[in-house]
Amino acid sequence: MTVSPNTAAGKLVVLSPAGIASQAAVGTPTIQIRSYVYYTWAEIALEQEELARVARGNLLDATDSAVGSGHLHREYRAAMQAVAAAAHSIDGLYGVFAPPYRRQGSRQRVILERLKLRFALGKKGLTWLAQFDWLDDLRDGAVHPGFVAHEPEPHPTGSNVSHENATYAAEAAVRAVDLLLDVLTTCVANPKTWFHKDRSTAACHTGMIRTGRVDLWCHAR
């Protein structure tokens, strides 16, 4: 355990061997703990993407329409959660670096500009903007849905389904998680020089080993 004085604040900063910091006011010990919520949302996104993939495979193999309908619903439900969780994770990543005051402009652009201050994104910033808009639109459609009737739309499997089933399909889950992992891995690999010291604890944790996916754990070091 390491104890470092912070005389300006009148506090001691205590670092445990695991790297978790707590602050104790001199004379009145207290513990402060924080969690990286965006990491949990990333786990959920990856889990639900996998469930959407599995449901799609089962849907393609189904020979009974009633059984297929059940798999279609499971794909829709998992894809919707994967999309929302990926968007929440990116929002949460932004929250780690958010300024203490409110900024004008769309949230997607504010998020992107804030990430540019912390990380050397290069051309990613140009490609992410449209992707952020797409992801935010799908997330809003899931968490703030309207009750509007639409003409049947083609599902990637070839059947005609509701607008919601066509929108929240396995492809949307994969695209959302691809974007999330691209954001997380790009940020981890490219911190601005002055920010490099915080890379392991504040930049990223992603989770869940998946075939063909990124396995990246950022441990405090």
C-alpha positions in Angstrom: 0.0 0.0 0.0 1.2 3.5 -0.9 0.3 6.6 1.1 0.9 9.9 -0.6 0.3 13.3 1.1 -1.9 15.9 -0.6 -1.2 18.8 1.6 -3.0 21.3 -0.5 -6.3 19.5 -0.1 -5.5 18.4 3.5 -6.0 14.8 2.5 -4.1 11.5 2.2 -4.4 9.6 -1.0 -4.1 5.8 -0.3 -3.3 3.5 -3.1 -4.0 -0.2 -2.5 -1.9 -2.9 -4.2 -4.7 -3.3 -6.8 -4.4 0.3 -7.7 -7.8 1.4 -6.3 -7.5 4.9 -4.9 -9.4 6.0 -1.8 -9.1 9.4 0.0 -9.1 9.8 3.7 -9.6 13.3 5.2 -7.1 13.7 8.0 -8.8 12.9 11.2 -12.0 11.5 9.6 -11.2 8.5 7.4 -13.6 8.0 4.5 -13.6 5.8 1.4 -14.5 6.9 -2.1 -15.0 4.3 -4.8 -15.9 4.8 -8.5 -16.7 2.3 -11.2 -16.2 2.6 -14.9 -19.8 2.1 -16.0 -19.0 2.2 -19.7 -17.0 -1.0 -19.2 -20.1 -2.8 -17.9 -22.2 -1.5 -20.9 -19.4 -2.8 -23.2 -19.8 -6.3 -21.6 -23.5 -6.2 -22.1 -23.2 -5.1 -25.7 -20.8 -8.0 -26.5 -23.0 -10.5 -24.7 -26.1 -9.4 -26.5 -24.4 -9.3 -29.9 -23.4 -13.0 -29.4 -27.0 -13.8 -28.5 -28.2 -12.1 -31.6 -25.8 -14.1 -33.7 -27.0 -17.3 -32.1 -30.6 -16.4 -32.6 -29.9 -15.7 -36.3 -28.3 -19.1 -36.8 -31.2 -20.8 -35.1 -33.6 -18.8 -37.2 -31.9 -19.9 -40.4 -32.1 -23.5 -39.3 -35.7 -23.4 -38.2 -38.1 -25.5 -40.3 -41.2 -24.7 -38.3 -42.7 -21.1 -38.6 -43.7 -20.9 -35.0 -40.2 -21.9 -33.9 -38.7 -19.5 -36.4 -40.9 -16.7 -35.0 -39.5 -17.3 -31.6 -35.9 -17.1 -32.8 -36.7 -13.9 -34.8 -38.0 -12.3 -31.6 -34.9 -13.4 -29.7 -32.7 -11.9 -32.4 -34.6 -8.6 -32.3 -34.5 -8.4 -28.5 -30.8 -9.1 -28.3 -29.9 -6.8 -31.2 -31.9 -4.0 -29.6 -30.0 -4.4 -26.3 -26.6 -4.6 -28.1 -27.3 -1.4 -29.9 -28.4 0.5 -26.8 -25.6 -0.9 -24.7 -23.0 0.1 -27.3 -24.3 3.6 -27.4 -24.5 3.8 -23.6 -20.9 2.6 -23.4 -19.6 5.3 -25.7 -21.7 7.8 -23.7 -20.1 6.5 -20.6 -16.6 6.8 -22.0 -17.3 10.4 -22.8 -18.5 10.9 -19.3 -15.1 9.9 -17.9 -13.6 12.9 -19.8 -16.6 15.2 -19.9 -16.0 18.9 -19.1 -17.5 20.2 -15.8 -19.8 22.5 -17.8 -22.5 21.9 -20.4 -21.5 22.4 -24.1 -23.7 23.4 -27.0 -24.2 21.2 -30.0 -25.4 17.6 -30.6 -24.3 15.1 -28.1 -22.5 13.0 -30.8 -20.4 15.9 -31.9 -19.6 16.9 -28.3 -18.5 13.3 -27.5 -16.3 13.2 -30.6 -14.7 16.6 -29.9 -14.0 15.6 -26.3 -12.4 12.3 -27.4 -10.2 14.3 -29.8 -8.8 16.3 -26.9 -7.7 13.2 -25.1 -6.7 10.8 -28.0 -5.0 11.1 -31.3 -7.9 9.8 -33.5 -6.5 10.8 -36.9 -9.0 10.0 -39.7 -11.2 8.1 -37.3 -12.9 11.3 -36.2 -14.2 11.8 -39.7 -15.6 8.2 -40.0 -17.0 8.1 -36.5 -19.3 11.1 -36.8 -21.7 9.4 -39.2 -21.4 6.2 -37.3 -22.2 8.0 -34.0 -25.3 9.5 -35.6 -26.5 6.1 -36.9 -25.9 4.5 -33.5 -27.6 7.3 -31.6 -30.7 7.2 -33.9 -31.1 3.5 -33.3 -30.6 3.9 -29.6 -33.2 6.6 -29.4 -35.6 4.5 -31.5 -35.2 1.7 -28.9 -35.4 3.8 -25.7 -37.8 6.5 -26.9 -40.0 4.5 -29.4 -43.0 5.9 -31.2 -46.0 3.8 -31.8 -46.2 4.1 -35.6 -47.3 1.6 -38.1 -45.1 0.9 -41.1 -45.3 -1.2 -44.2 -43.6 -4.6 -43.8 -39.9 -4.5 -44.5 -37.4 -7.2 -45.7 -35.4 -9.0 -43.0 -31.9 -10.0 -43.9 -33.1 -13.6 -44.0 -35.6 -12.8 -46.8 -38.9 -12.7 -44.9 -41.1 -9.6 -44.6 -41.2 -8.4 -41.0 -42.1 -5.3 -38.9 -39.9 -2.2 -39.2 -38.5 -2.9 -35.7 -37.5 -6.5 -36.5 -35.8 -5.3 -39.7 -34.0 -2.5 -37.9 -32.8 -4.4 -34.9 -31.4 -7.4 -36.5 -28.1 -9.2 -36.0 -26.4 -7.0 -38.5 -27.2 -3.9 -36.4 -25.8 -5.6 -33.3 -22.6 -6.4 -35.1 -22.2 -2.9 -36.5 -22.8 -1.3 -33.2 -20.3 -3.5 -31.4 -17.7 -3.1 -34.2 -18.0 0.7 -33.7 -17.7 0.4 -29.9 -14.6 -1.8 -30.1 -13.1 0.5 -32.7 -13.6 3.5 -30.4 -12.2 1.7 -27.3 -9.2 0.1 -29.0 -8.3 3.3 -30.9 -8.5 5.4 -27.7 -6.3 2.9 -25.8 -3.7 2.7 -28.5 -3.5 6.5 -29.2 -3.6 8.6 -26.0 -2.2 12.1 -26.4 1.3 12.3 -25.0 0.4 14.4 -22.0 -2.4 12.0 -21.2 -0.4 8.8 -21.5 0.1 8.3 -17.8 -3.7 7.7 -17.3 -4.0 5.2 -20.2 -4.3 2.1 -18.2 -6.9 3.2 -15.6 -9.0 5.8 -17.5 -8.7 5.0 -21.2 -10.4 1.7 -21.6 -11.4 -1.7 -20.4 -13.2 -3.9 -22.9 -14.2 -7.4 -22.1 -15.3 -10.8 -23.2 -13.1 -12.9 -25.5 -15.1 -13.5 -28.7 -14.1 -15.3 -31.9 -13.1 -12.7 -34.4 -13.5 -9.9 -31.8 -11.0 -7.8 -29.9 -9.8 -9.1 -26.6 -8.3 -6.2 -24.7 -7.9 -5.8 -21.0 -6.2 -2.6 -19.7 -4.9 -3.3 -16.2 -3.5 -0.7 -13.9 0.3 -0.8 -14.2 
